[in-house]
């Protein structure tokens, strides 16, 4: 690490602390050459993951888009923002742990619906109605019927 003041490449670490939710390490350093102190931050370098949209275009993965979509689906529902953030974080981890450099938006949408179904059924139906582009009331009812059948089979077990 090069000193900001004298360009010396030798420094010693005085103090290390985690920052930003344990994703960054803050290091307080002292230059061996001039004795002045400065702070550095170490973060994990993450390879960008591209999302392949249905029209074939690609854009960088953005957890914020998941959060905003889920917030819309959860509007006027008794769901704390912490749960929404946790859902988005879980999906983000799954995306990065997939070890793929590209992931389809459909796959991400399926992950969101899977997590939303566990969180809140009404929010799930709202999200699914937009995501799956229900053409008419029949397709909407088919999804609801599928949910009811799954719930009944779970209750019998």
Phi and psi in radians as a Rosetta constraint file:
Dihedral C 1 N 2 CA 2 C 2 CIRCULARHARMONIC -1.538 0.35
Dihedral N 2 CA 2 C 2 N 3 CIRCULARHARMONIC 2.322 0.35
Dihedral C 2 N 3 CA 3 C 3 CIRCULARHARMONIC -1.147 0.35
Dihedral N 3 CA 3 C 3 N 4 CIRCULARHARMONIC 2.414 0.35
Dihedral C 3 N 4 CA 4 C 4 CIRCULARHARMONIC -1.208 0.35
Dihedral N 4 CA 4 C 4 N 5 CIRCULARHARMONIC -0.451 0.35
Dihedral C 4 N 5 CA 5 C 5 CIRCULARHARMONIC -1.657 0.35
Dihedral N 5 CA 5 C 5 N 6 CIRCULARHARMONIC -0.729 0.35
Dihedral C 5 N 6 CA 6 C 6 CIRCULARHARMONIC -2.158 0.35
Dihedral N 6 CA 6 C 6 N 7 CIRCULARHARMONIC 0.055 0.35
Dihedral C 6 N 7 CA 7 C 7 CIRCULARHARMONIC 1.112 0.35
Dihedral N 7 CA 7 C 7 N 8 CIRCULARHARMONIC 0.271 0.35
Dihedral C 7 N 8 CA 8 C 8 CIRCULARHARMONIC -1.202 0.35
Dihedral N 8 CA 8 C 8 N 9 CIRCULARHARMONIC 2.474 0.35
Dihedral C 8 N 9 CA 9 C 9 CIRCULARHARMONIC -1.646 0.35
Dihedral N 9 CA 9 C 9 N 10 CIRCULARHARMONIC 0.000 0.35
Dihedral C 9 N 10 CA 10 C 10 CIRCULARHARMONIC -1.821 0.35
Dihedral N 10 CA 10 C 10 N 11 CIRCULARHARMONIC 2.198 0.35
Dihedral C 10 N 11 CA 11 C 11 CIRCULARHARMONIC -2.577 0.35
Dihedral N 11 CA 11 C 11 N 12 CIRCULARHARMONIC 2.817 0.35
Dihedral C 11 N 12 CA 12 C 12 CIRCULARHARMONIC -2.139 0.35
Dihedral N 12 CA 12 C 12 N 13 CIRCULARHARMONIC 2.564 0.35
Dihedral C 12 N 13 CA 13 C 13 CIRCULARHARMONIC -1.451 0.35
Dihedral N 13 CA 13 C 13 N 14 CIRCULARHARMONIC 2.191 0.35
Dihedral C 13 N 14 CA 14 C 14 CIRCULARHARMONIC -1.636 0.35
Dihedral N 14 CA 14 C 14 N 15 CIRCULARHARMONIC -0.699 0.35
Dihedral C 14 N 15 CA 15 C 15 CIRCULARHARMONIC -2.625 0.35
Dihedral N 15 CA 15 C 15 N 16 CIRCULARHARMONIC 2.458 0.35
Dihedral C 15 N 16 CA 16 C 16 CIRCULARHARMONIC -2.240 0.35
Dihedral N 16 CA 16 C 16 N 17 CIRCULARHARMONIC 2.371 0.35
Dihedral C 16 N 17 CA 17 C 17 CIRCULARHARMONIC -2.502 0.35
Dihedral N 17 CA 17 C 17 N 18 CIRCULARHARMONIC 2.634 0.35
Dihedral C 17 N 18 CA 18 C 18 CIRCULARHARMONIC -1.449 0.35
Dihedral N 18 CA 18 C 18 N 19 CIRCULARHARMONIC 2.610 0.35
Dihedral C 18 N 19 CA 19 C 19 CIRCULARHARMONIC -2.447 0.35
Dihedral N 19 CA 19 C 19 N 20 CIRCULARHARMONIC 2.948 0.35
Dihedral C 19 N 20 CA 20 C 20 CIRCULARHARMONIC 0.889 0.35
Dihedral N 20 CA 20 C 20 N 21 CIRCULARHARMONIC 0.979 0.35
Dihedral C 20 N 21 CA 21 C 21 CIRCULARHARMONIC 1.049 0.35
Dihedral N 21 CA 21 C 21 N 22 CIRCULARHARMONIC 0.724 0.35
Dihedral C 21 N 22 CA 22 C 22 CIRCULARHARMONIC 1.113 0.35
Dihedral N 22 CA 22 C 22 N 23 CIRCULARHARMONIC 0.440 0.35
Dihedral C 22 N 23 CA 23 C 23 CIRCULARHARMONIC -1.865 0.35
Dihedral N 23 CA 23 C 23 N 24 CIRCULARHARMONIC -0.177 0.35
Dihedral C 23 N 24 CA 24 C 24 CIRCULARHARMONIC -2.355 0.35
Dihedral N 24 CA 24 C 24 N 25 CIRCULARHARMONIC 2.511 0.35
Dihedral C 24 N 25 CA 25 C 25 CIRCULARHARMONIC -1.934 0.35
Dihedral N 25 CA 25 C 25 N 26 CIRCULARHARMONIC 2.196 0.35
Dihedral C 25 N 26 CA 26 C 26 CIRCULARHARMONIC -1.687 0.35
Dihedral N 26 CA 26 C 26 N 27 CIRCULARHARMONIC 2.177 0.35
Dihedral C 26 N 27 CA 27 C 27 CIRCULARHARMONIC -2.091 0.35
Dihedral N 27 CA 27 C 27 N 28 CIRCULARHARMONIC 2.255 0.35
Dihedral C 27 N 28 CA 28 C 28 CIRCULARHARMONIC -1.667 0.35
Dihedral N 28 CA 28 C 28 N 29 CIRCULARHARMONIC 2.164 0.35
Dihedral C 28 N 29 CA 29 C 29 CIRCULARHARMONIC -2.109 0.35
Dihedral N 29 CA 29 C 29 N 30 CIRCULARHARMONIC 2.722 0.35
Dihedral C 29 N 30 CA 30 C 30 CIRCULARHARMONIC -2.193 0.35
Dihedral N 30 CA 30 C 30 N 31 CIRCULARHARMONIC 2.227 0.35
Dihedral C 30 N 31 CA 31 C 31 CIRCULARHARMONIC -1.239 0.35
Dihedral N 31 CA 31 C 31 N 32 CIRCULARHARMONIC 2.333 0.35
Dihedral C 31 N 32 CA 32 C 32 CIRCULARHARMONIC -1.249 0.35
Dihedral N 32 CA 32 C 32 N 33 CIRCULARHARMONIC -0.600 0.35
Dihedral C 32 N 33 CA 33 C 33 CIRCULARHARMONIC -1.251 0.35
Dihedral N 33 CA 33 C 33 N 34 CIRCULARHARMONIC -0.929 0.35
Dihedral C 33 N 34 CA 34 C 34 CIRCULARHARMONIC -1.926 0.35
Dihedral N 34 CA 34 C 34 N 35 CIRCULARHARMONIC -0.196 0.35
Dihedral C 34 N 35 CA 35 C 35 CIRCULARHARMONIC 1.436 0.35
Dihedral N 35 CA 35 C 35 N 36 CIRCULARHARMONIC -0.040 0.35
Dihedral C 35 N 36 CA 36 C 36 CIRCULARHARMONIC -1.351 0.35
Dihedral N 36 CA 36 C 36 N 37 CIRCULARHARMONIC 2.752 0.35
Dihedral C 36 N 37 CA 37 C 37 CIRCULARHARMONIC -1.929 0.35
Dihedral N 37 CA 37 C 37 N 38 CIRCULARHARMONIC 2.597 0.35
Dihedral C 37 N 38 CA 38 C 38 CIRCULARHARMONIC -2.629 0.35
Dihedral N 38 CA 38 C 38 N 39 CIRCULARHARMONIC 2.871 0.35
Dihedral C 38 N 39 CA 39 C 39 CIRCULARHARMONIC -1.977 0.35
Dihedral N 39 CA 39 C 39 N 40 CIRCULARHARMONIC 2.409 0.35
Dihedral C 39 N 40 CA 40 C 40 CIRCULARHARMONIC -2.174 0.35
Dihedral N 40 CA 40 C 40 N 41 CIRCULARHARMONIC 2.751 0.35
Dihedral C 40 N 41 CA 41 C 41 CIRCULARHARMONIC -2.185 0.35
Dihedral N 41 CA 41 C 41 N 42 CIRCULARHARMONIC 2.344 0.35
Dihedral C 41 N 42 CA 42 C 42 CIRCULARHARMONIC -1.968 0.35
Dihedral N 42 CA 42 C 42 N 43 CIRCULARHARMONIC 2.232 0.35
Dihedral C 42 N 43 CA 43 C 43 CIRCULARHARMONIC -2.278 0.35
Dihedral N 43 CA 43 C 43 N 44 CIRCULARHARMONIC 2.764 0.35
Dihedral C 43 N 44 CA 44 C 44 CIRCULARHARMONIC -1.326 0.35
Dihedral N 44 CA 44 C 44 N 45 CIRCULARHARMONIC 2.280 0.35
Dihedral C 44 N 45 CA 45 C 45 CIRCULARHARMONIC -1.436 0.35
Dihedral N 45 CA 45 C 45 N 46 CIRCULARHARMONIC 2.136 0.35
Dihedral C 45 N 46 CA 46 C 46 CIRCULARHARMONIC -1.874 0.35
Dihedral N 46 CA 46 C 46 N 47 CIRCULARHARMONIC 2.257 0.35
Dihedral C 46 N 47 CA 47 C 47 CIRCULARHARMONIC -1.233 0.35
Dihedral N 47 CA 47 C 47 N 48 CIRCULARHARMONIC 2.336 0.35
Dihedral C 47 N 48 CA 48 C 48 CIRCULARHARMONIC -1.148 0.35
Dihedral N 48 CA 48 C 48 N 49 CIRCULARHARMONIC 2.458 0.35
Dihedral C 48 N 49 CA 49 C 49 CIRCULARHARMONIC -1.889 0.35
Dihedral N 49 CA 49 C 49 N 50 CIRCULARHARMONIC 2.284 0.35
Dihedral C 49 N 50 CA 50 C 50 CIRCULARHARMONIC -1.710 0.35
Dihedral N 50 CA 50 C 50 N 51 CIRCULARHARMONIC 2.421 0.35
Dihedral C 50 N 51 CA 51 C 51 CIRCULARHARMONIC -1.724 0.35
Dihedral N 51 CA 51 C 51 N 52 CIRCULARHARMONIC 2.186 0.35
Dihedral C 51 N 52 CA 52 C 52 CIRCULARHARMONIC -1.625 0.35
Dihedral N 52 CA 52 C 52 N 53 CIRCULARHARMONIC 1.992 0.35
Dihedral C 52 N 53 CA 53 C 53 CIRCULARHARMONIC -1.350 0.35
Dihedral N 53 CA 53 C 53 N 54 CIRCULARHARMONIC 2.927 0.35
Dihedral C 53 N 54 CA 54 C 54 CIRCULARHARMONIC -1.131 0.35
Dihedral N 54 CA 54 C 54 N 55 CIRCULARHARMONIC -0.435 0.35
Dihedral C 54 N 55 CA 55 C 55 CIRCULARHARMONIC -1.532 0.35
Dihedral N 55 CA 55 C 55 N 56 CIRCULARHARMONIC 0.066 0.35
Dihedral C 55 N 56 CA 56 C 56 CIRCULARHARMONIC 1.641 0.35
Dihedral N 56 CA 56 C 56 N 57 CIRCULARHARMONIC -0.174 0.35
Dihedral C 56 N 57 CA 57 C 57 CIRCULARHARMONIC -1.286 0.35
Dihedral N 57 CA 57 C 57 N 58 CIRCULARHARMONIC 2.774 0.35
Dihedral C 57 N 58 CA 58 C 58 CIRCULARHARMONIC -2.175 0.35
Dihedral N 58 CA 58 C 58 N 59 CIRCULARHARMONIC 2.502 0.35
Dihedral C 58 N 59 CA 59 C 59 CIRCULARHARMONIC -2.580 0.35
Dihedral N 59 CA 59 C 59 N 60 CIRCULARHARMONIC 2.767 0.35
Dihedral C 59 N 60 CA 60 C 60 CIRCULARHARMONIC -1.134 0.35
Dihedral N 60 CA 60 C 60 N 61 CIRCULARHARMONIC 2.482 0.35
Dihedral C 60 N 61 CA 61 C 61 CIRCULARHARMONIC -1.088 0.35
Dihedral N 61 CA 61 C 61 N 62 CIRCULARHARMONIC 2.356 0.35
Dihedral C 61 N 62 CA 62 C 62 CIRCULARHARMONIC -2.388 0.35
Dihedral N 62 CA 62 C 62 N 63 CIRCULARHARMONIC 1.903 0.35
Dihedral C 62 N 63 CA 63 C 63 CIRCULARHARMONIC -1.057 0.35
Dihedral N 63 CA 63 C 63 N 64 CIRCULARHARMONIC -0.508 0.35
Dihedral C 63 N 64 CA 64 C 64 CIRCULARHARMONIC -1.058 0.35
Dihedral N 64 CA 64 C 64 N 65 CIRCULARHARMONIC -0.562 0.35
Dihedral C 64 N 65 CA 65 C 65 CIRCULARHARMONIC -1.193 0.35
Dihedral N 65 CA 65 C 65 N 66 CIRCULARHARMONIC -0.610 0.35
Dihedral C 65 N 66 CA 66 C 66 CIRCULARHARMONIC -1.147 0.35
Dihedral N 66 CA 66 C 66 N 67 CIRCULARHARMONIC -0.794 0.35
Dihedral C 66 N 67 CA 67 C 67 CIRCULARHARMONIC -1.025 0.35
Dihedral N 67 CA 67 C 67 N 68 CIRCULARHARMONIC -0.831 0.35
Dihedral C 67 N 68 CA 68 C 68 CIRCULARHARMONIC -1.156 0.35
Dihedral N 68 CA 68 C 68 N 69 CIRCULARHARMONIC -0.659 0.35
Dihedral C 68 N 69 CA 69 C 69 CIRCULARHARMONIC -1.141 0.35
Dihedral N 69 CA 69 C 69 N 70 CIRCULARHARMONIC -0.723 0.35
Dihedral C 69 N 70 CA 70 C 70 CIRCULARHARMONIC -1.216 0.35
Dihedral N 70 CA 70 C 70 N 71 CIRCULARHARMONIC -0.664 0.35
Dihedral C 70 N 71 CA 71 C 71 CIRCULARHARMONIC -1.062 0.35
Dihedral N 71 CA 71 C 71 N 72 CIRCULARHARMONIC -0.727 0.35
Dihedral C 71 N 72 CA 72 C 72 CIRCULARHARMONIC -1.072 0.35
Dihedral N 72 CA 72 C 72 N 73 CIRCULARHARMONIC -0.743 0.35
Dihedral C 72 N 73 CA 73 C 73 CIRCULARHARMONIC -1.177 0.35
Dihedral N 73 CA 73 C 73 N 74 CIRCULARHARMONIC -0.531 0.35
Dihedral C 73 N 74 CA 74 C 74 CIRCULARHARMONIC -1.628 0.35
Dihedral N 74 CA 74 C 74 N 75 CIRCULARHARMONIC 0.105 0.35
Dihedral C 74 N 75 CA 75 C 75 CIRCULARHARMONIC -0.953 0.35
Dihedral N 75 CA 75 C 75 N 76 CIRCULARHARMONIC 2.318 0.35
Dihedral C 75 N 76 CA 76 C 76 CIRCULARHARMONIC 1.084 0.35
Dihedral N 76 CA 76 C 76 N 77 CIRCULARHARMONIC 0.453 0.35
Dihedral C 76 N 77 CA 77 C 77 CIRCULARHARMONIC -1.987 0.35
Dihedral N 77 CA 77 C 77 N 78 CIRCULARHARMONIC 2.633 0.35
Dihedral C 77 N 78 CA 78 C 78 CIRCULARHARMONIC -1.400 0.35
Dihedral N 78 CA 78 C 78 N 79 CIRCULARHARMONIC 1.042 0.35
Dihedral C 78 N 79 CA 79 C 79 CIRCULARHARMONIC -2.039 0.35
Dihedral N 79 CA 79 C 79 N 80 CIRCULARHARMONIC 2.085 0.35
Dihedral C 79 N 80 CA 80 C 80 CIRCULARHARMONIC -1.206 0.35
Dihedral N 80 CA 80 C 80 N 81 CIRCULARHARMONIC 2.613 0.35
Dihedral C 80 N 81 CA 81 C 81 CIRCULARHARMONIC -1.070 0.35
Dihedral N 81 CA 81 C 81 N 82 CIRCULARHARMONIC -0.482 0.35
Dihedral C 81 N 82 CA 82 C 82 CIRCULARHARMONIC -1.058 0.35
Dihedral N 82 CA 82 C 82 N 83 CIRCULARHARMONIC -0.664 0.35
Dihedral C 82 N 83 CA 83 C 83 CIRCULARHARMONIC -1.194 0.35
Dihedral N 83 CA 83 C 83 N 84 CIRCULARHARMONIC -0.646 0.35
Dihedral C 83 N 84 CA 84 C 84 CIRCULARHARMONIC -1.141 0.35
Dihedral N 84 CA 84 C 84 N 85 CIRCULARHARMONIC -0.784 0.35
Dihedral C 84 N 85 CA 85 C 85 CIRCULARHARMONIC -1.092 0.35
Dihedral N 85 CA 85 C 85 N 86 CIRCULARHARMONIC -0.708 0.35
Dihedral C 85 N 86 CA 86 C 86 CIRCULARHARMONIC -1.112 0.35
Dihedral N 86 CA 86 C 86 N 87 CIRCULARHARMONIC -0.736 0.35
Dihedral C 86 N 87 CA 87 C 87 CIRCULARHARMONIC -1.058 0.35
Dihedral N 87 CA 87 C 87 N 88 CIRCULARHARMONIC -0.829 0.35
Dihedral C 87 N 88 CA 88 C 88 CIRCULARHARMONIC -1.120 0.35
Dihedral N 88 CA 88 C 88 N 89 CIRCULARHARMONIC -0.671 0.35
Dihedral C 88 N 89 CA 89 C 89 CIRCULARHARMONIC -1.144 0.35
Dihedral N 89 CA 89 C 89 N 90 CIRCULARHARMONIC -0.722 0.35
Dihedral C 89 N 90 CA 90 C 90 CIRCULARHARMONIC -1.058 0.35
Dihedral N 90 CA 90 C 90 N 91 CIRCULARHARMONIC -0.765 0.35
Dihedral C 90 N 91 CA 91 C 91 CIRCULARHARMONIC -1.173 0.35
Dihedral N 91 CA 91 C 91 N 92 CIRCULARHARMONIC -0.729 0.35
Dihedral C 91 N 92 CA 92 C 92 CIRCULARHARMONIC -1.024 0.35
Dihedral N 92 CA 92 C 92 N 93 CIRCULARHARMONIC -0.766 0.35
Dihedral C 92 N 93 CA 93 C 93 CIRCULARHARMONIC -1.085 0.35
Dihedral N 93 CA 93 C 93 N 94 CIRCULARHARMONIC -0.738 0.35
Dihedral C 93 N 94 CA 94 C 94 CIRCULARHARMONIC -1.109 0.35
Dihedral N 94 CA 94 C 94 N 95 CIRCULARHARMONIC -0.690 0.35
Dihedral C 94 N 95 CA 95 C 95 CIRCULARHARMONIC -1.126 0.35
Dihedral N 95 CA 95 C 95 N 96 CIRCULARHARMONIC -0.842 0.35
Dihedral C 95 N 96 CA 96 C 96 CIRCULARHARMONIC -1.213 0.35
Dihedral N 96 CA 96 C 96 N 97 CIRCULARHARMONIC -0.578 0.35
Dihedral C 96 N 97 CA 97 C 97 CIRCULARHARMONIC -1.322 0.35
Dihedral N 97 CA 97 C 97 N 98 CIRCULARHARMONIC -0.214 0.35
Dihedral C 97 N 98 CA 98 C 98 CIRCULARHARMONIC -1.213 0.35
Dihedral N 98 CA 98 C 98 N 99 CIRCULARHARMONIC -0.285 0.35
Dihedral C 98 N 99 CA 99 C 99 CIRCULARHARMONIC 1.110 0.35
Dihedral N 99 CA 99 C 99 N 100 CIRCULARHARMONIC 0.298 0.35
Dihedral C 99 N 100 CA 100 C 100 CIRCULARHARMONIC -1.689 0.35
Dihedral N 100 CA 100 C 100 N 101 CIRCULARHARMONIC 2.577 0.35
Dihedral C 100 N 101 CA 101 C 101 CIRCULARHARMONIC -1.527 0.35
Dihedral N 101 CA 101 C 101 N 102 CIRCULARHARMONIC -0.345 0.35
Dihedral C 101 N 102 CA 102 C 102 CIRCULARHARMONIC -2.293 0.35
Dihedral N 102 CA 102 C 102 N 103 CIRCULARHARMONIC 2.488 0.35
Dihedral C 102 N 103 CA 103 C 103 CIRCULARHARMONIC -2.453 0.35
Dihedral N 103 CA 103 C 103 N 104 CIRCULARHARMONIC 2.491 0.35
Dihedral C 103 N 104 CA 104 C 104 CIRCULARHARMONIC -1.375 0.35
Dihedral N 104 CA 104 C 104 N 105 CIRCULARHARMONIC 2.585 0.35
Dihedral C 104 N 105 CA 105 C 105 CIRCULARHARMONIC -1.115 0.35
Dihedral N 105 CA 105 C 105 N 106 CIRCULARHARMONIC -0.505 0.35
Dihedral C 105 N 106 CA 106 C 106 CIRCULARHARMONIC -1.109 0.35
Dihedral N 106 CA 106 C 106 N 107 CIRCULARHARMONIC -0.724 0.35
Dihedral C 106 N 107 CA 107 C 107 CIRCULARHARMONIC -1.121 0.35
Dihedral N 107 CA 107 C 107 N 108 CIRCULARHARMONIC -0.730 0.35
Dihedral C 107 N 108 CA 108 C 108 CIRCULARHARMONIC -1.140 0.35
Dihedral N 108 CA 108 C 108 N 109 CIRCULARHARMONIC -0.738 0.35
Dihedral C 108 N 109 CA 109 C 109 CIRCULARHARMONIC -1.047 0.35
Dihedral N 109 CA 109 C 109 N 110 CIRCULARHARMONIC -0.700 0.35
Dihedral C 109 N 110 CA 110 C 110 CIRCULARHARMONIC -1.131 0.35
Dihedral N 110 CA 110 C 110 N 111 CIRCULARHARMONIC -0.695 0.35
Dihedral C 110 N 111 CA 111 C 111 CIRCULARHARMONIC -1.090 0.35
Dihedral N 111 CA 111 C 111 N 112 CIRCULARHARMONIC -0.752 0.35
Dihedral C 111 N 112 CA 112 C 112 CIRCULARHARMONIC -1.080 0.35
Dihedral N 112 CA 112 C 112 N 113 CIRCULARHARMONIC -0.794 0.35
Dihedral C 112 N 113 CA 113 C 113 CIRCULARHARMONIC -1.120 0.35
Dihedral N 113 CA 113 C 113 N 114 CIRCULARHARMONIC -0.681 0.35
Dihedral C 113 N 114 CA 114 C 114 CIRCULARHARMONIC -1.047 0.35
Dihedral N 114 CA 114 C 114 N 115 CIRCULARHARMONIC -0.786 0.35
Dihedral C 114 N 115 CA 115 C 115 CIRCULARHARMONIC -1.240 0.35
Dihedral N 115 CA 115 C 115 N 116 CIRCULARHARMONIC -0.688 0.35
Dihedral C 115 N 116 CA 116 C 116 CIRCULARHARMONIC -1.142 0.35
Dihedral N 116 CA 116 C 116 N 117 CIRCULARHARMONIC -0.618 0.35
Dihedral C 116 N 117 CA 117 C 117 CIRCULARHARMONIC -1.048 0.35
Dihedral N 117 CA 117 C 117 N 118 CIRCULARHARMONIC -0.647 0.35
Dihedral C 117 N 118 CA 118 C 118 CIRCULARHARMONIC -1.266 0.35
Dihedral N 118 CA 118 C 118 N 119 CIRCULARHARMONIC -0.581 0.35
Dihedral C 118 N 119 CA 119 C 119 CIRCULARHARMONIC -1.398 0.35
Dihedral N 119 CA 119 C 119 N 120 CIRCULARHARMONIC -0.894 0.35
Dihedral C 119 N 120 CA 120 C 120 CIRCULARHARMONIC -2.814 0.35
Dihedral N 120 CA 120 C 120 N 121 CIRCULARHARMONIC 2.125 0.35
Dihedral C 120 N 121 CA 121 C 121 CIRCULARHARMONIC -1.171 0.35
Dihedral N 121 CA 121 C 121 N 122 CIRCULARHARMONIC -0.630 0.35
Dihedral C 121 N 122 CA 122 C 122 CIRCULARHARMONIC -1.167 0.35
Dihedral N 122 CA 122 C 122 N 123 CIRCULARHARMONIC -0.764 0.35
Dihedral C 122 N 123 CA 123 C 123 CIRCULARHARMONIC -1.101 0.35
Dihedral N 123 CA 123 C 123 N 124 CIRCULARHARMONIC -0.663 0.35
Dihedral C 123 N 124 CA 124 C 124 CIRCULARHARMONIC -1.042 0.35
Dihedral N 124 CA 124 C 124 N 125 CIRCULARHARMONIC -0.827 0.35
Dihedral C 124 N 125 CA 125 C 125 CIRCULARHARMONIC -1.122 0.35
Dihedral N 125 CA 125 C 125 N 126 CIRCULARHARMONIC -0.690 0.35
Dihedral C 125 N 126 CA 126 C 126 CIRCULARHARMONIC -1.070 0.35
Dihedral N 126 CA 126 C 126 N 127 CIRCULARHARMONIC -0.839 0.35
Dihedral C 126 N 127 CA 127 C 127 CIRCULARHARMONIC -1.117 0.35
Dihedral N 127 CA 127 C 127 N 128 CIRCULARHARMONIC -0.784 0.35
Dihedral C 127 N 128 CA 128 C 128 CIRCULARHARMONIC -1.108 0.35
Dihedral N 128 CA 128 C 128 N 129 CIRCULARHARMONIC -0.610 0.35
Dihedral C 128 N 129 CA 129 C 129 CIRCULARHARMONIC -1.130 0.35
Dihedral N 129 CA 129 C 129 N 130 CIRCULARHARMONIC -0.597 0.35
Dihedral C 129 N 130 CA 130 C 130 CIRCULARHARMONIC -1.427 0.35
Dihedral N 130 CA 130 C 130 N 131 CIRCULARHARMONIC -0.813 0.35
Dihedral C 130 N 131 CA 131 C 131 CIRCULARHARMONIC -1.122 0.35
Dihedral N 131 CA 131 C 131 N 132 CIRCULARHARMONIC -0.775 0.35
Dihedral C 131 N 132 CA 132 C 132 CIRCULARHARMONIC -1.556 0.35
Dihedral N 132 CA 132 C 132 N 133 CIRCULARHARMONIC -0.031 0.35
Dihedral C 132 N 133 CA 133 C 133 CIRCULARHARMONIC 0.855 0.35
Dihedral N 133 CA 133 C 133 N 134 CIRCULARHARMONIC 1.065 0.35
Dihedral C 133 N 134 CA 134 C 134 CIRCULARHARMONIC -0.967 0.35
Dihedral N 134 CA 134 C 134 N 135 CIRCULARHARMONIC 2.184 0.35
Dihedral C 134 N 135 CA 135 C 135 CIRCULARHARMONIC -1.364 0.35
Dihedral N 135 CA 135 C 135 N 136 CIRCULARHARMONIC -0.603 0.35
Dihedral C 135 N 136 CA 136 C 136 CIRCULARHARMONIC -2.649 0.35
Dihedral N 136 CA 136 C 136 N 137 CIRCULARHARMONIC -3.136 0.35
Dihedral C 136 N 137 CA 137 C 137 CIRCULARHARMONIC -1.158 0.35
Dihedral N 137 CA 137 C 137 N 138 CIRCULARHARMONIC -0.489 0.35
Dihedral C 137 N 138 CA 138 C 138 CIRCULARHARMONIC -1.133 0.35
Dihedral N 138 CA 138 C 138 N 139 CIRCULARHARMONIC -0.765 0.35
Dihedral C 138 N 139 CA 139 C 139 CIRCULARHARMONIC -1.188 0.35
Dihedral N 139 CA 139 C 139 N 140 CIRCULARHARMONIC -0.603 0.35
Dihedral C 139 N 140 CA 140 C 140 CIRCULARHARMONIC -1.133 0.35
Dihedral N 140 CA 140 C 140 N 141 CIRCULARHARMONIC -0.794 0.35
Dihedral C 140 N 141 CA 141 C 141 CIRCULARHARMONIC -1.149 0.35
Dihedral N 141 CA 141 C 141 N 142 CIRCULARHARMONIC -0.621 0.35
Dihedral C 141 N 142 CA 142 C 142 CIRCULARHARMONIC -1.076 0.35
Dihedral N 142 CA 142 C 142 N 143 CIRCULARHARMONIC -0.722 0.35
Dihedral C 142 N 143 CA 143 C 143 CIRCULARHARMONIC -1.131 0.35
Dihedral N 143 CA 143 C 143 N 144 CIRCULARHARMONIC -0.755 0.35
Dihedral C 143 N 144 CA 144 C 144 CIRCULARHARMONIC -1.111 0.35
Dihedral N 144 CA 144 C 144 N 145 CIRCULARHARMONIC -0.723 0.35
Dihedral C 144 N 145 CA 145 C 145 CIRCULARHARMONIC -1.083 0.35
Dihedral N 145 CA 145 C 145 N 146 CIRCULARHARMONIC -0.735 0.35
Dihedral C 145 N 146 CA 146 C 146 CIRCULARHARMONIC -1.054 0.35
Dihedral N 146 CA 146 C 146 N 147 CIRCULARHARMONIC -0.732 0.35
Dihedral C 146 N 147 CA 147 C 147 CIRCULARHARMONIC -1.124 0.35
Dihedral N 147 CA 147 C 147 N 148 CIRCULARHARMONIC -0.761 0.35
Dihedral C 147 N 148 CA 148 C 148 CIRCULARHARMONIC -1.107 0.35
Dihedral N 148 CA 148 C 148 N 149 CIRCULARHARMONIC -0.716 0.35
Dihedral C 148 N 149 CA 149 C 149 CIRCULARHARMONIC -1.128 0.35
Dihedral N 149 CA 149 C 149 N 150 CIRCULARHARMONIC -0.719 0.35
Dihedral C 149 N 150 CA 150 C 150 CIRCULARHARMONIC -1.115 0.35
Dihedral N 150 CA 150 C 150 N 151 CIRCULARHARMONIC -0.726 0.35
Dihedral C 150 N 151 CA 151 C 151 CIRCULARHARMONIC -1.151 0.35
Dihedral N 151 CA 151 C 151 N 152 CIRCULARHARMONIC -0.700 0.35
Dihedral C 151 N 152 CA 152 C 152 CIRCULARHARMONIC -1.125 0.35
Dihedral N 152 CA 152 C 152 N 153 CIRCULARHARMONIC -0.724 0.35
Dihedral C 152 N 153 CA 153 C 153 CIRCULARHARMONIC -1.183 0.35
Dihedral N 153 CA 153 C 153 N 154 CIRCULARHARMONIC -0.595 0.35
Dihedral C 153 N 154 CA 154 C 154 CIRCULARHARMONIC -1.199 0.35
Dihedral N 154 CA 154 C 154 N 155 CIRCULARHARMONIC -0.650 0.35
Dihedral C 154 N 155 CA 155 C 155 CIRCULARHARMONIC -1.204 0.35
Dihedral N 155 CA 155 C 155 N 156 CIRCULARHARMONIC -0.516 0.35
Dihedral C 155 N 156 CA 156 C 156 CIRCULARHARMONIC -1.278 0.35
Dihedral N 156 CA 156 C 156 N 157 CIRCULARHARMONIC -0.464 0.35
